[in-house]
Amino acid sequence: MSMFIGILGVEFCLHGNESLKDKRRVANSLKQKVRNKFNVGIAEVDSEDDMNRLRLAVVSVANDKRRLEGRLTKCLSMIEAVCPEEMVYSELSIQGGELP
């Protein structure tokens, strides 16, 4: 039996953002769209108090590495398409393998 865990990290630069409330509006909208489309876990990480940066981590688990990679790659494409903010960083990491 195999289990793989995929983590997609993305970071945005929020130009012209004036408050944490504006940042939360962008973050919550994006998180809801990703959850609805892909049924994955997503959370804001590491940049909660920075008004000009938004970092999100998307997490998913599957028993097939290629399927998991495909899901997170499609997720990244959708994030790029729906978010008007400048994406400055993205990283996809998949870990796991055979369970004992």
Contact map, one row per residue, 1 for C-alpha under 8 A:
1110000000000000000000000000000000000000000000000000000000000010000000000000000000000000000000000111
1111000000000000000000000000000000000000000000000000000000000011000000000000000000000000000000011110
1111100000000000000000000000000000000000000000000000000000001111000000000000000000000000000000011110
0111110000000000000000000000000000000000000000000000000000001111100100000000000000000000000001111000
0011111000000000000000000000000000000000000000000000000000111100000100000000000000000000000001110000
0001111100000000000000000000000000000000000000000000000000111000000110010000000000000000000111100000
0000111110000000000000000000000000000000000000000000000011110000000000010000000000000000000111000000
0000011111000000000000000000000000000000000000000000000011100000000000010001000000000000011110000000
0000001111100000000000000000000000000000000000000000001111000000000000000000000000000000111100000000
0000000111110000000000000000000000000000000000000000001110000000000000000000000000000011111000000000
0000000011111000000000000000000000000000000000000000111100000000000000000000000000000011110000000000
0000000001111100000000000000000000000000000000000000111000000000000000000000000000001111100000000000
0000000000111110000000000000000000000000000000000001110000000000000000000000000000001111000000000000
0000000000011111100000100000000000000000000000000011110000000000000000000000000000001100000000000000
0000000000001111100000000000000000000000000000000001000000000000000000000000000000001100000000000000
0000000000000111110000000000000000000000000000000001000000000000000000000000000000000000000000000000
0000000000000111111001100000000000000000000000000011000000000000000000000000000000000000000000000000
0000000000000001111101000000000000000000000000000010000000000000000000000000000000000000000000000000
0000000000000000111111100000000000000000000000000010000000000000000000000000000000000000000000000000
0000000000000000011111110000000000000000000000001110000000000000000000000000000000000000000000000000
0000000000000000001111111000000000000000000000000000000000000000000000000000000000000000000000000000
0000000000000000111111111100000000000000000000000000000000000000000000000000000000000000000000000000
0000000000000100101111111110000000000000000000000011010000000000000000000000000000000000000000000000
0000000000000000000111111111000000000000000000000000000000000000000000000000000000000000000000000000
0000000000000000000011111111100000000000000000000000000000000000000000000000000000000000000000000000
0000000000000000000001111111110000000000000000000000000000000000000000000000000000000000000000000000
0000000000000000000000111111111000000000000100000000010000000000000000000000000000000000000000000000
0000000000000000000000011111111100000000000000000000000000000000000000000000000000000000000000000000
0000000000000000000000001111111110000000000000000000000000000000000000000000000000000000000000000000
0000000000000000000000000111111111000000000000000000000000000000000000000000001001100000000000000000
0000000000000000000000000011111111100000011000000000000000000000000000000000000000000000000000000000
0000000000000000000000000001111111110000000000000000000000000000000000000000000000000000000000000000
0000000000000000000000000000111111111000000000000000000000000000000000000000000000000000000000000000
0000000000000000000000000000011111111111010000000000000000000000000000000010011000000000000000000000
0000000000000000000000000000001111111111110000000000000000000000000000000000000000000000000000000000
0000000000000000000000000000000111111110000000000000000000000000000000000000000000000000000000000000
0000000000000000000000000000000011111110000000000000000000000000000000000000000000000000000000000000
0000000000000000000000000000000001111111000000000000000000000000000000100010000000000000000000000000
0000000000000000000000000000000001111111100000000000000000000000000000000000000000000000000000000000
0000000000000000000000000000000001100111110000000000000001110000000000000000000000000000000000000000
0000000000000000000000000000000000100011111000000000000001110000000000000000000000000000000000000000
0000000000000000000000000000001001100001111100000000000111100000000000000000000000000000000000000000
0000000000000000000000000000001000000000111110000000000111000000000000000000000000000000000000000000
0000000000000000000000000010000000000000011111110000011110000000000000000000000000000000000000000000
0000000000000000000000000000000000000000001111110000001110000000000000000000000000000000000000000000
0000000000000000000000000000000000000000000111110000001000000000000000000000000000000000000000000000
0000000000000000000000000000000000000000000111111100111000000000000000000000000000000000000000000000
0000000000000000000000000000000000000000000111111110010000000000000000000000000000000000000000000000
0000000000000000000100000000000000000000000000111110000000000000000000000000000000000000000000000000
0000000000000000000100000000000000000000000000111111110000000000000000000000000000000000000000000000
0000000000000100111100100000000000000000000000011111110000000000000000000000000000000000000000000000
0000000000001111100000100000000000000000000000000111110000000000000000000000000000000000000000000000
0000000000111100000000000000000000000000000000100111111000000000000000000000000000000000000000000000
0000000000111100000000100010000000000000000100110111111100000000000000000000000000000000000000000000
0000000011110000000000000000000000000000000111100000111110000000000000000000000000000000000000000000
0000000011100000000000000000000000000000011110000000011111000000000000000000000000000000000000000000
0000001111000000000000000000000000000000011110000000001111100000000000000000000000000000000000000000
0000001110000000000000000000000000000001111000000000000111110000000000010000000000000000000000000000
0000111100000000000000000000000000000001110000000000000011111000000000000000000000000000000000000000
0000111000000000000000000000000000000001100000000000000001111100000100010000000000000000000000000000
0011110000000000000000000000000000000000000000000000000000111110000100000000000000000000000000000000
0011100000000000000000000000000000000000000000000000000000011111101100000000000000000000000000000000
1111000000000000000000000000000000000000000000000000000000001111100000000000000000000000000000000000
0111000000000000000000000000000000000000000000000000000000000111111100000000000000000000000000000000
0001000000000000000000000000000000000000000000000000000000000111111110000000000000000000000001000000
0000000000000000000000000000000000000000000000000000000000000001111111000000000000000000000000000000
0000000000000000000000000000000000000000000000000000000000000101111111100000000000000000000000000000
0001110000000000000000000000000000000000000000000000000000011101111111110000000000000000000000000000
0000010000000000000000000000000000000000000000000000000000000000111111111000000000000000000001000000
0000000000000000000000000000000000000000000000000000000000000000011111111100000000000000000000000000
0000000000000000000000000000000000000100000000000000000000000000001111111110000000000000000000000000
0000011100000000000000000000000000000000000000000000000001010000000111111111000000000000000100000000
0000000000000000000000000000000000000000000000000000000000000000000011111111100000000000000000000000
0000000000000000000000000000000000000000000000000000000000000000000001111111110000000000000000000000
0000000000000000000000000000000001000100000000000000000000000000000000111111111000000000000000000000
0000000100000000000000000000000000000000000000000000000000000000000000011111111100000000000000000000
0000000000000000000000000000000000000000000000000000000000000000000000001111111110000000000000000000
0000000000000000000000000000000001000000000000000000000000000000000000000111111111000000000000000000
0000000000000000000000000000010001000000000000000000000000000000000000000011111111100000000000000000
0000000000000000000000000000000000000000000000000000000000000000000000000001111111110010000000000000
0000000000000000000000000000000000000000000000000000000000000000000000000000111111110000000000000000
0000000000000000000000000000010000000000000000000000000000000000000000000000011111110000000000000000
0000000000000000000000000000010000000000000000000000000000000000000000000000001111111000000000000000
0000000000000000000000000000000000000000000000000000000000000000000000000000000111111100000000000000
0000000000011110000000000000000000000000000000000000000000000000000000000000000000111110000000000000
0000000000011110000000000000000000000000000000000000000000000000000000000000000000011111000000000000
0000000001111000000000000000000000000000000000000000000000000000000000000000000100001111110000000000
0000000001111000000000000000000000000000000000000000000000000000000000000000000000000111110000000000
0000000011110000000000000000000000000000000000000000000000000000000000000000000000000011111000000000
0000000111100000000000000000000000000000000000000000000000000000000000000000000000000011111100000000
0000000111000000000000000000000000000000000000000000000000000000000000000000000000000000111110000000
0000011110000000000000000000000000000000000000000000000000000000000000010000000000000000011111000000
0000011100000000000000000000000000000000000000000000000000000000000000000000000000000000001111100000
0001111000000000000000000000000000000000000000000000000000000000100010000000000000000000000111110000
0001110000000000000000000000000000000000000000000000000000000000000000000000000000000000000011111000
0111100000000000000000000000000000000000000000000000000000000000000000000000000000000000000001111100
0111000000000000000000000000000000000000000000000000000000000000000000000000000000000000000000111110
1110000000000000000000000000000000000000000000000000000000000000000000000000000000000000000000011111
1110000000000000000000000000000000000000000000000000000000000000000000000000000000000000000000001111
1000000000000000000000000000000000000000000000000000000000000000000000000000000000000000000000000111
